[in-house]
Amino acid sequence: MTSSSSRLLEAERRRSERLLLNVLPAPFAERLKSGEEPIADAYRP
């Protein structure tokens, strides 16, 4: 991978991280990224 490609990939990773944190609180985002399922502490319909 070229350094240009590496920079673009890293920029997209940072962008994805910001978007994820705009949607979910940080603890839940970390759970999602680590593959934990379910990410909710509780569910009450």
N, CA and C atoms as an extended XYZ file, in Angstrom:
135
Properties=species:S:1:pos:R:3:atomname:S:1:resname:S:1:resid:I:1 pbc="F F F"
N         0.842       -1.166        0.000 N   MET     1
C         0.000        0.000        0.000 CA  MET     1
C         0.892        1.235        0.000 C   MET     1
N         0.559        2.190       -0.804 N   THR     2
C         1.361        3.412       -0.881 CA  THR     2
C         1.052        4.323        0.307 C   THR     2
N         1.941        5.265        0.559 N   SER     3
C         1.707        6.173        1.684 CA  SER     3
C         0.467        7.030        1.441 C   SER     3
N         0.186        7.339        0.179 N   SER     4
C        -1.017        8.102       -0.151 CA  SER     4
C        -2.262        7.296        0.200 C   SER     4
N        -2.251        6.022       -0.144 N   SER     5
C        -3.378        5.146        0.180 CA  SER     5
C        -3.529        4.991        1.686 C   SER     5
N        -2.407        4.881        2.382 N   SER     6
C        -2.439        4.752        3.839 CA  SER     6
C        -3.038        5.992        4.481 C   SER     6
N        -2.672        7.162        3.975 N   ARG     7
C        -3.219        8.411        4.521 CA  ARG     7
C        -4.720        8.499        4.279 C   ARG     7
N        -5.146        8.120        3.078 N   LEU     8
C        -6.580        8.152        2.769 CA  LEU     8
C        -7.350        7.171        3.644 C   LEU     8
N        -6.804        5.990        3.833 N   LEU     9
C        -7.451        4.985        4.671 CA  LEU     9
C        -7.570        5.482        6.107 C   LEU     9
N        -6.514        6.067        6.640 N   GLU    10
C        -6.541        6.591        8.004 CA  GLU    10
C        -7.545        7.730        8.131 C   GLU    10
N        -7.633        8.591        7.140 N   ALA    11
C        -8.607        9.689        7.164 CA  ALA    11
C       -10.030        9.135        7.188 C   ALA    11
N       -10.285        8.105        6.418 N   GLU    12
C       -11.617        7.491        6.399 CA  GLU    12
C       -11.929        6.795        7.715 C   GLU    12
N       -10.933        6.188        8.336 N   ARG    13
C       -11.150        5.563        9.655 CA  ARG    13
C       -11.527        6.615       10.689 C   ARG    13
N       -10.836        7.754       10.671 N   ARG    14
C       -11.163        8.832       11.609 CA  ARG    14
C       -12.566        9.370       11.352 C   ARG    14
N       -12.915        9.505       10.089 N   ARG    15
C       -14.253        9.987        9.724 CA  ARG    15
C       -15.318        9.011       10.209 C   ARG    15
N       -15.089        7.729       10.009 N   SER    16
C       -16.031        6.702       10.458 CA  SER    16
C       -16.197        6.736       11.966 C   SER    16
N       -15.093        6.911       12.677 N   GLU    17
C       -15.132        6.986       14.138 CA  GLU    17
C       -15.968        8.178       14.598 C   GLU    17
N       -15.765        9.345       13.977 N   ARG    18
C       -16.554       10.533       14.343 CA  ARG    18
C       -18.034       10.309       14.082 C   ARG    18
N       -18.358        9.710       12.929 N   LEU    19
C       -19.761        9.446       12.606 CA  LEU    19
C       -20.383        8.495       13.618 C   LEU    19
N       -19.658        7.443       13.979 N   LEU    20
C       -20.167        6.480       14.948 CA  LEU    20
C       -20.428        7.156       16.291 C   LEU    20
N       -19.508        8.026       16.721 N   LEU    21
C       -19.683        8.708       17.999 CA  LEU    21
C       -20.771        9.776       17.952 C   LEU    21
N       -21.172       10.202       16.773 N   ASN    22
C       -22.315       11.115       16.652 CA  ASN    22
C       -23.632       10.382       16.845 C   ASN    22
N       -23.626        9.076       16.623 N   VAL    23
C       -24.848        8.283       16.699 CA  VAL    23
C       -24.970        7.563       18.041 C   VAL    23
N       -23.859        7.086       18.567 N   LEU    24
C       -23.867        6.287       19.790 CA  LEU    24
C       -22.974        6.900       20.860 C   LEU    24
N       -23.332        6.710       22.131 N   PRO    25
C       -22.409        7.097       23.198 CA  PRO    25
C       -21.129        6.260       23.099 C   PRO    25
N       -20.012        6.814       23.534 N   ALA    26
C       -18.711        6.155       23.404 CA  ALA    26
C       -18.683        4.719       23.945 C   ALA    26
N       -19.245        4.437       25.130 N   PRO    27
C       -19.183        3.054       25.626 CA  PRO    27
C       -19.883        2.056       24.687 C   PRO    27
N       -21.000        2.476       24.105 N   PHE    28
C       -21.707        1.597       23.193 CA  PHE    28
C       -20.962        1.454       21.872 C   PHE    28
N       -20.347        2.522       21.411 N   ALA    29
C       -19.553        2.461       20.183 CA  ALA    29
C       -18.392        1.480       20.361 C   ALA    29
N       -17.738        1.523       21.527 N   GLU    30
C       -16.629        0.600       21.791 CA  GLU    30
C       -17.112       -0.846       21.809 C   GLU    30
N       -18.276       -1.075       22.410 N   ARG    31
C       -18.839       -2.433       22.425 CA  ARG    31
C       -19.106       -2.919       21.006 C   ARG    31
N       -19.684       -2.054       20.200 N   LEU    32
C       -19.986       -2.407       18.813 CA  LEU    32
C       -18.712       -2.730       18.047 C   LEU    32
N       -17.684       -1.898       18.209 N   LYS    33
C       -16.422       -2.111       17.491 CA  LYS    33
C       -15.718       -3.394       17.941 C   LYS    33
N       -15.885       -3.757       19.203 N   SER    34
C       -15.224       -4.965       19.702 CA  SER    34
C       -15.985       -6.231       19.344 C   SER    34
N       -17.178       -6.072       18.768 N   GLY    35
C       -17.948       -7.235       18.340 CA  GLY    35
C       -18.899       -7.769       19.390 C   GLY    35
N       -19.021       -7.063       20.506 N   GLU    36
C       -19.919       -7.510       21.572 CA  GLU    36
C       -21.366       -7.443       21.096 C   GLU    36
N       -22.125       -8.473       21.418 N   GLU    37
C       -23.557       -8.491       21.086 CA  GLU    37
C       -24.316       -9.012       22.275 C   GLU    37
N       -25.411       -8.498       22.658 N   PRO    38
C       -25.972       -7.201       22.228 CA  PRO    38
C       -25.204       -6.068       22.876 C   PRO    38
N       -25.324       -4.881       22.301 N   ILE    39
C       -24.591       -3.748       22.853 CA  ILE    39
C       -25.421       -2.983       23.884 C   ILE    39
N       -26.714       -3.260       23.963 N   ALA    40
C       -27.582       -2.589       24.933 CA  ALA    40
C       -27.423       -3.233       26.307 C   ALA    40
N       -27.534       -2.430       27.356 N   ASP    41
C       -27.504       -2.958       28.715 CA  ASP    41
C       -28.824       -3.624       29.063 C   ASP    41
N       -29.926       -3.063       28.559 N   ALA    42
C       -31.264       -3.592       28.831 CA  ALA    42
C       -32.193       -3.169       27.706 C   ALA    42
N       -33.297       -3.876       27.626 N   TYR    43
C       -34.319       -3.544       26.619 CA  TYR    43
C       -35.683       -3.638       27.277 C   TYR    43
N       -36.431       -2.571       27.200 N   ARG    44
C       -37.795       -2.555       27.750 CA  ARG    44
C       -38.745       -2.057       26.673 C   ARG    44
N       -39.570       -2.948       26.153 N   PRO    45
C       -40.517       -2.523       25.110 CA  PRO    45
C       -41.604       -1.622       25.644 C   PRO    45
